[in-house]
Structures are given as C-alpha cells and as structure tokens.
Amino acid sequence: MNVELTRFRVKEGKSEIVDEWLKFLNDNMEDVLLTLEGEKMYVETIFREQLNGHEYLYWYSIQGENGQDVQASSHWIDKKHIEYWKECIDERFKPVDLKTEVVMIPNDIRKSLM
C-alpha cells in the first residue's frame, strides 16, 4: 500500500481553470469513483494552497500495489482530467513528495483496503 502526499505548482494565470477543473471532478464524482478501481486508488484527495505568491495543488492518496496508471486509462473522465492537468500544472516546477512518517489506519480498515 502506498500513502503519498505530493505538491504541484499551478501555472500562473490558471486559477480560474483550476476552479473549473475541481468543479468538473466534483460534478462528475460518480464517474471519477469508477475510474479509481482500476488504479487501485482507495483514497484520493486534492488540496489547494496559495503560498508565497504561488498556487499549489496537493494530491493525497492511498493506493494499492500495481494499479493502472491514469495515463493508460481510456475512460472519458480521465482523458478530461489529463487535459486539465496539462493546462494547469507547471511542469517546470519539480513536484515535491512529502515524506510519509506515520500511517495511522486501523487494522480492520487496512485489511478491507487490501
């Protein structure tokens, strides 16, 4: 099981498109949740922050081993998600993977995830 939190910088001037992107995901949650099964994604959460004049999105996830990469998906929701990603995420900024120090998941929940 992989537990991750990664920070990505948003391109300058793309805040309104990020608003649209996050609304799109929330408005289409039923289809979003369908795609998570193939990825073995148990939990995926997006956080947003303004820091030192820059906007960031953080992805927190709990994922099983050997899940399908979102890039390999043919589902329309993933294709649209990737379009937003390419438009909004600043690839010049190296993503920051925060270090996992403690994972607190009760055993009964952990077993049901795996």
C-alpha positions in Angstrom: 0.0 0.0 0.0 1.3 3.4 -1.0 0.4 6.5 1.0 1.5 9.7 -0.6 1.2 13.5 -0.5 2.7 15.4 -3.4 2.7 19.2 -4.1 2.4 20.5 -7.7 2.6 24.1 -8.7 -0.2 25.7 -10.8 0.8 27.7 -13.8 0.5 31.4 -13.4 -2.9 32.7 -14.5 -4.6 29.3 -14.4 -6.6 29.7 -11.1 -9.9 30.0 -12.9 -9.2 26.9 -14.9 -8.3 25.1 -11.7 -11.7 26.2 -10.3 -13.3 24.7 -13.4 -11.2 21.5 -13.1 -12.1 20.9 -9.4 -15.8 21.6 -10.1 -15.7 19.2 -13.0 -14.3 16.4 -10.7 -16.9 17.2 -8.0 -19.7 17.4 -10.5 -18.8 14.0 -12.1 -17.9 12.2 -8.9 -19.8 9.0 -9.8 -17.6 8.5 -12.9 -14.5 9.6 -11.1 -15.0 6.9 -8.5 -15.5 4.3 -11.2 -12.0 5.0 -12.6 -10.4 4.7 -9.2 -11.0 0.9 -9.0 -8.6 0.1 -11.9 -6.0 2.4 -10.4 -6.4 0.5 -7.0 -6.9 4.0 -5.6 -8.5 3.7 -2.2 -8.4 7.4 -1.3 -7.5 10.4 -3.4 -7.9 13.9 -2.1 -6.9 17.2 -3.7 -5.9 20.2 -1.5 -5.3 23.7 -2.7 -3.0 26.4 -1.3 -1.7 29.9 -2.0 1.9 30.1 -0.7 4.5 32.9 -1.3 2.6 34.2 -4.3 2.2 30.8 -6.0 -0.8 28.5 -6.2 -0.3 24.8 -5.4 -2.4 21.6 -5.6 -1.6 18.7 -3.3 -2.6 15.2 -4.0 -3.1 12.9 -1.0 -3.6 9.2 -1.9 -3.8 5.8 -0.5 -3.2 3.3 -3.3 -2.8 -0.4 -3.6 0.1 -2.0 -5.5 0.1 -2.4 -9.3 -2.8 -0.2 -10.1 -3.4 1.1 -13.6 -1.7 4.5 -14.3 -4.2 7.2 -15.1 -2.3 7.9 -18.3 -3.2 4.4 -19.5 -7.0 4.9 -18.9 -9.4 5.2 -21.9 -12.2 6.5 -19.7 -13.5 9.9 -20.8 -13.2 11.3 -17.3 -9.5 10.5 -17.1 -8.9 12.0 -20.5 -10.5 15.2 -19.5 -8.7 15.2 -16.1 -5.4 14.8 -18.0 -6.3 17.7 -20.3 -6.9 20.0 -17.3 -3.6 18.7 -15.8 -1.6 19.6 -18.9 -3.2 23.1 -19.0 -2.8 23.9 -15.3 0.2 22.1 -13.8 3.6 23.8 -14.1 5.9 21.0 -15.3 8.9 23.3 -14.9 8.4 23.1 -11.1 9.6 19.7 -9.7 6.7 18.1 -7.7 7.5 17.7 -4.0 6.8 14.4 -2.4 6.3 14.9 1.3 7.9 12.3 3.4 5.5 9.8 5.0 6.4 9.4 8.7 3.4 7.7 10.3 0.4 6.0 8.7 -2.5 5.5 11.1 -5.1 3.2 9.6 -6.8 0.8 11.9 -6.2 -2.9 11.1 -9.8 -3.7 10.1 -9.8 -0.8 7.7 -6.4 -1.6 6.3 -7.5 -5.2 5.7 -10.6 -4.1 3.8 -8.4 -1.8 1.6 -6.1 -4.6 0.6 
